Amino acid sequence: MGEYEQRDAVEARKGGNRTDIEMEYYTVQPSRWTFQSRKIRRWVEKHLRGRVLNACAGKTRLTHDHEIVRNDIDPDRDADLHVDVCEISDHLEHASFDTVVYDPPFTAYQATRTYDGHEVGDDGVAKQEFDRLLRHGGRVIQLGYSTTCMPMSLGYPRQAVAVFNTLGRMNDYLGTVDEHEADSNTHAKWFRPRGSVTDE
């Protein structure tokens, strides 16, 4: 177990159960692209705030009244950037986003089917990159098969969870919103250059 995972396990034991998280439930038709579902798209769009980074954009063009920067590792995809999310903070100004949307390939099968085999390298590193790019009070909206999102040790308590039931044999999709505590000092405390000895 790495340093961040140990810290999170301790925080989870201290935190106990919570009843203040916004919980929503939807039924959806599964499709090749997550945001082809209007219900998933609308849920994500209602949680967008300020300047947005869509970190694994694919074909997605979300609707929002502020700037959305689109990244996709596939150089043939229409996007603003084509970089690995594990190195994305090298290419963007730190502390310049209010929201990160993180919809990576959920499985190796999905990476092959939808993303031409491109996978997210290290999910933990990607989330440290997002922490560098987010302003205090910023949020990460993640889609996947798990509600594990930002490390608690970085000071991102859970705000919302959505279950998107596919009504069949496919896994349900899960959405989470984790928001950095604006008055917390954990953002500054763990804000270190990538490659430092504390990075896992």
ZINOR-V574627 format. One record per residue. N is the residue number from 0. RES is the residue in one small letter. D_CENTER is the distance of its C-alpha to the mean C-alpha in Angstrom with 2 decimals. Layout:
# ZINOR-V574627
n=N res=RES d_center=D_CENTER
n=N res=RES d_center=D_CENTER
This chain:
# ZINOR-V574627
n=0 res=m d_center=21.82
n=1 res=g d_center=20.29
n=2 res=e d_center=20.52
n=3 res=y d_center=17.01
n=4 res=e d_center=17.39
n=5 res=q d_center=20.88
n=6 res=r d_center=19.85
n=7 res=d d_center=17.27
n=8 res=a d_center=20.05
n=9 res=v d_center=22.43
n=10 res=e d_center=20.21
n=11 res=a d_center=19.68
n=12 res=r d_center=23.47
n=13 res=k d_center=24.15
n=14 res=g d_center=21.74
n=15 res=g d_center=23.31
n=16 res=n d_center=22.46
n=17 res=r d_center=21.02
n=18 res=t d_center=22.29
n=19 res=d d_center=20.73
n=20 res=i d_center=17.32
n=21 res=e d_center=17.22
n=22 res=m d_center=17.50
n=23 res=e d_center=17.91
n=24 res=y d_center=19.23
n=25 res=y d_center=19.76
n=26 res=t d_center=21.54
n=27 res=v d_center=20.40
n=28 res=q d_center=21.99
n=29 res=p d_center=19.93
n=30 res=s d_center=19.80
n=31 res=r d_center=18.92
n=32 res=w d_center=16.20
n=33 res=t d_center=13.64
n=34 res=f d_center=14.42
n=35 res=q d_center=18.11
n=36 res=s d_center=18.00
n=37 res=r d_center=19.02
n=38 res=k d_center=17.96
n=39 res=i d_center=14.28
n=40 res=r d_center=14.44
n=41 res=r d_center=16.33
n=42 res=w d_center=14.11
n=43 res=v d_center=11.08
n=44 res=e d_center=13.71
n=45 res=k d_center=15.31
n=46 res=h d_center=12.37
n=47 res=l d_center=12.07
n=48 res=r d_center=13.98
n=49 res=g d_center=15.72
n=50 res=r d_center=14.73
n=51 res=v d_center=11.50
n=52 res=l d_center=9.80
n=53 res=n d_center=8.83
n=54 res=a d_center=7.80
n=55 res=c d_center=9.14
n=56 res=a d_center=11.39
n=57 res=g d_center=14.18
n=58 res=k d_center=16.78
n=59 res=t d_center=14.66
n=60 res=r d_center=16.21
n=61 res=l d_center=14.82
n=62 res=t d_center=17.49
n=63 res=h d_center=17.21
n=64 res=d d_center=19.98
n=65 res=h d_center=18.47
n=66 res=e d_center=17.52
n=67 res=i d_center=14.58
n=68 res=v d_center=14.25
n=69 res=r d_center=13.48
n=70 res=n d_center=12.87
n=71 res=d d_center=13.94
n=72 res=i d_center=15.57
n=73 res=d d_center=18.42
n=74 res=p d_center=21.09
n=75 res=d d_center=22.66
n=76 res=r d_center=19.77
n=77 res=d d_center=20.31
n=78 res=a d_center=17.67
n=79 res=d d_center=18.06
n=80 res=l d_center=16.92
n=81 res=h d_center=17.18
n=82 res=v d_center=15.77
n=83 res=d d_center=13.96
n=84 res=v d_center=10.50
n=85 res=c d_center=12.36
n=86 res=e d_center=14.80
n=87 res=i d_center=13.16
n=88 res=s d_center=14.36
n=89 res=d d_center=17.85
n=90 res=h d_center=17.77
n=91 res=l d_center=16.52
n=92 res=e d_center=17.97
n=93 res=h d_center=16.54
n=94 res=a d_center=15.84
n=95 res=s d_center=16.00
n=96 res=f d_center=12.92
n=97 res=d d_center=12.45
n=98 res=t d_center=9.09
n=99 res=v d_center=6.06
n=100 res=v d_center=5.08
n=101 res=y d_center=3.19
n=102 res=d d_center=6.34
n=103 res=p d_center=8.06
n=104 res=p d_center=11.59
n=105 res=f d_center=11.87
n=106 res=t d_center=15.26
n=107 res=a d_center=17.79
n=108 res=y d_center=19.69
n=109 res=q d_center=16.99
n=110 res=a d_center=16.45
n=111 res=t d_center=20.23
n=112 res=r d_center=20.73
n=113 res=t d_center=18.20
n=114 res=y d_center=17.09
n=115 res=d d_center=20.56
n=116 res=g d_center=19.74
n=117 res=h d_center=16.90
n=118 res=e d_center=14.47
n=119 res=v d_center=11.69
n=120 res=g d_center=14.09
n=121 res=d d_center=12.88
n=122 res=d d_center=9.51
n=123 res=g d_center=10.82
n=124 res=v d_center=11.90
n=125 res=a d_center=8.75
n=126 res=k d_center=7.33
n=127 res=q d_center=10.85
n=128 res=e d_center=10.73
n=129 res=f d_center=8.08
n=130 res=d d_center=10.45
n=131 res=r d_center=13.27
n=132 res=l d_center=12.24
n=133 res=l d_center=11.61
n=134 res=r d_center=14.84
n=135 res=h d_center=16.04
n=136 res=g d_center=14.88
n=137 res=g d_center=11.61
n=138 res=r d_center=8.61
n=139 res=v d_center=4.82
n=140 res=i d_center=4.77
n=141 res=q d_center=3.64
n=142 res=l d_center=6.91
n=143 res=g d_center=9.07
n=144 res=y d_center=12.27
n=145 res=s d_center=11.30
n=146 res=t d_center=10.36
n=147 res=t d_center=9.70
n=148 res=c d_center=6.56
n=149 res=m d_center=7.54
n=150 res=p d_center=11.18
n=151 res=m d_center=13.77
n=152 res=s d_center=15.89
n=153 res=l d_center=13.88
n=154 res=g d_center=14.69
n=155 res=y d_center=11.69
n=156 res=p d_center=13.44
n=157 res=r d_center=12.19
n=158 res=q d_center=13.21
n=159 res=a d_center=12.82
n=160 res=v d_center=12.62
n=161 res=a d_center=13.77
n=162 res=v d_center=15.62
n=163 res=f d_center=16.46
n=164 res=n d_center=19.67
n=165 res=t d_center=20.77
n=166 res=l d_center=24.38
n=167 res=g d_center=25.32
n=168 res=r d_center=24.98
n=169 res=m d_center=21.44
n=170 res=n d_center=18.64
n=171 res=d d_center=17.12
n=172 res=y d_center=13.58
n=173 res=l d_center=11.55
n=174 res=g d_center=9.21
n=175 res=t d_center=8.07
n=176 res=v d_center=8.13
n=177 res=d d_center=8.56
n=178 res=e d_center=10.83
n=179 res=h d_center=12.68
n=180 res=e d_center=16.35
n=181 res=a d_center=18.17
n=182 res=d d_center=21.30
n=183 res=s d_center=19.92
n=184 res=n d_center=21.07
n=185 res=t d_center=18.47
n=186 res=h d_center=16.48
n=187 res=a d_center=19.74
n=188 res=k d_center=20.80
n=189 res=w d_center=18.00
n=190 res=f d_center=17.63
n=191 res=r d_center=19.43
n=192 res=p d_center=19.91
n=193 res=r d_center=18.33
n=194 res=g d_center=21.12
n=195 res=s d_center=22.58
n=196 res=v d_center=24.11
n=197 res=t d_center=21.55
n=198 res=d d_center=18.60
n=199 res=e d_center=18.04
